[in-house]
Amino acid sequence: MQLLQKYLDISQAPDKESFRRRLIAFAHHMDFPLVSAVLMANHARALEEYSPYVGNRPADFLNESFDSKNHTADPVLSRLRQRGVPFFYDQKFYVDNGAPELWEHAAPWGFRTGICVALQLSDDKIFLLGLDRERDLPTDEKDLTRMLADLQFLAAHAQDAACRLLTPPQVEAVKPKLSPKEREILLRVLEGKSNWIIGQLMNVSENTVRFHLKNIFKKLDVSSRVVAATKASSLGIL
């Protein structure tokens, strides 16, 4: 029951610092001095564009590990992207995957062996959780399986707090400014009017309507009149 409460304490952490402290304490309970939790977007440039992090990696190592060249070549990150099951790494894992120099660079910082898992979340986000240490991992298959199962259970609770505490606040998009004539044209488009009819209703030429539409396309970053009208309506600028 006491262990279950520790899981719940992590998922219910009230703020980022509490989340960090509780994760570190649980990692120590599992005999791992280092822990890293990252919430990131699930696409090619994810770590560059969106990677809120919590943990206790040394600051200098953290800066280097998030360098685009390092994370692109890191076989641990590559495997995390491909599989949702927890796994472990050691020097042999890096050698077998053609990146022994990355292990040699990380080992002096305490990252000799570790266990990690990736959870696919909604909105194309992935939650990564890794525990690292200098000591070798258990050789007994049952002990190692239990350790990976504990990590999976920890990740399931930690992702709740990560989504709540690491997701940056949404910034309202700046709405494009349309002129009165541009808004009128899009309203006519929503009514199903052709460019020629819109020109007749506005007492301008069809070429003038096309000119306004071209400006509208640039402002709304679209390429068709119907999409422009629909987008403007959804943004509340009509």
N, C-alpha and C positions, 0 to 999 in steps of 0.2 A: 504493500500500500504506500509505503514511504517513497519507493522508486516511482510509482505512478504519479505521485504528487509532484515530483521533480519534473516529469514530462509536462504535466499540466502547468506548472509554474513557468516553463519556457514558452508554451503556446499563449499564455495569458500575460506575458510581460507587458507592463504598462508603457514603457518607453524604450528607445534604442539602447541606452546604457544598461538598463536592467536586463534586456535581452542578451546583450553582450556578456555581462557578468554571469548570468545563469547558464549560458552556453559553455563558457570557459569552465565553470564549476562542474558541469556534467561531463565535459571532455576529460577533466582530471579524474572524475569518478571512473571513467572507462580506461584510465591510465594513458591518456594522451595529453601532453602539455600544450599542444597547439590546435586551434580550431579556426576554420574559415567558413563563413556562410555568405553566399553571393546570390543576389537576385538579378537576373539578366534577361535581355530580350533574346528570343530564339531565332537569330539570323546571323549572317556571316560576320557582321561587324559588331556583334553584340557587346563584347567587353569594352570596345572603344566608346560606344554610344550610351550604354546603360548598364552600369554594374555597381549598384549600391552594395557595400560590403560591411560585414561586422565580424570581429574576431580578434585574435591577439598575435597575428604575424608581426615579426619585427618590421618597423617602418621602412627601413632601407630595402629589405627583401621584398616587401609588398610593392613598392614602387617599381622594382625591376620585374616582378612576376606579372604585372599588368601591362608591361611593355608589349605592343602589338606583335613584335617578332617572336617573343617568348611564348605568348599564349597561343599563337598560331601553330607553333612547332611542338607544343607540349602534348605528348600522347595521352596523358591523363584527361586533359580537357577535351581532346578529340573523342575519346571513348565515352566520356560523360555525355557528350552531345548525341551519341549514337544509341546508348543503352540506358534503360531506366532502373537496372538492378545494381545494387551496391557491389563494389569490387575493391581489391586492395592493390597497392603498388609497392615496389621495392626497386633496388638497383637493377635486378634482372628484367623487370618490366620495361624500364627505360632502355636498357641495352637491346632487348628483343624488338623494340619499336624504333630503333635507330636514333635514339636521342640520349646517349650516355652522358654527354656534356651537360645537359640540363640537370640530371641527377647530381652530378659532381658539383655543380654550382649551388644546388639547394641543400645538399647534405650537411655542409658546415653550419647552416642555420638551424639545424634540427629536423630537417625534412628528409630523413633517410627511408622511412617506411610510413605508410598511411592507408586509411580506408576512406572511401568517398562514395557519394551517390548523387544522382540528379533526379529531380521530380519535375515532370512537365505540368505546368499550371495553366490557368486560363489566360486569355489575352496574349498568347504567344510568348509567355515568360517561362523561364526555367529557374528552379531553385537548386543551387549547388551547395552541398555540405561536405566538408572534408576534415578529418582528424589526422594529425601527424605526430610522429615521435622519432627519436633516434634508435630506440631498441627494436630488435627484430620482432616481427609479429609471431603469434603462436604457430607452432608447426602441427599441432593436433588439429585435424580437420573439424572436429566438433567445436573446439574452442573458437576457431576462426569463423565458422558458420554462425555461432552465437554472437560474436562480435559484430558481424555484418548485419545480423538481424536487429541488434540493438541500435545500430546506426540508422537503419531504415525506419525504425519506430521513432527515433529521435528526430529524423528529418521530417516525418509526417507531422509532428507537433511543432517543430521549428518553422515550417513553411507558413503556418498560420500567422505567427508573429512577424515573419519576414514580409509577407504581403501587406500587413497592416502598418509596419513601422519603417520599412525600407523603400516602399514605393513613393517616389517623389510626388508632391502635390500637383494636381492637374492645373496647367496654366491655360486660361481661356485664350483661344486663338483670336488674333486680331482680325476683325471682320473687314473685308474689302469695302471701300466706299464707292458706291455707284451714283452717278448723276441722276437727276429726275428722268431724263430721256432714256437712260440705260435701264432704269427700273421699269419704265413704261413698256419698253420693248420686251423685256423678259415677262412681264405680266401678260402681254399679248401672245407671247410664245406659249405660255401655260394655257392660254385659251385655244391653242391650236392654229393660230393665224400664221400665214406664210409671210415671208419678208415683203413681198409686194403689197399684200393687204395691210401690213403694219405701216408701210410707207404711206399708203393712201389715208389711213386713219390719223397719222401724225402729220400729214401734209408735207412729207419729205420724200426724196427719191429712194428707190430700192437700194442703190449704192450707198446712200447715207446710212440706211439701216445696217447694211453689211459692215460699214466702217465702225459703227457703234458696237456691233457684235464682236468685231475683232478686238476692240479695247476691253470688252467684257470678258472675253476668253483669257486675256492676259491677266486681268485682275483676279479672276476666279481660278486660274490655272486649269482650264478645261479646253476641250477642242470641239464641242458641239453645242448648238443653241439649246437643245432640250436639256442636256446635262447642266448647262449654265443656269437655266431657269430653275431646275430642280435643286441645285446646290444653293443658289441664292435664297430660295424659299426655305430650305432647311436651316440656313444660317440666320434667318429672321430679318433679312435686309430688303424684302419686298413688301 
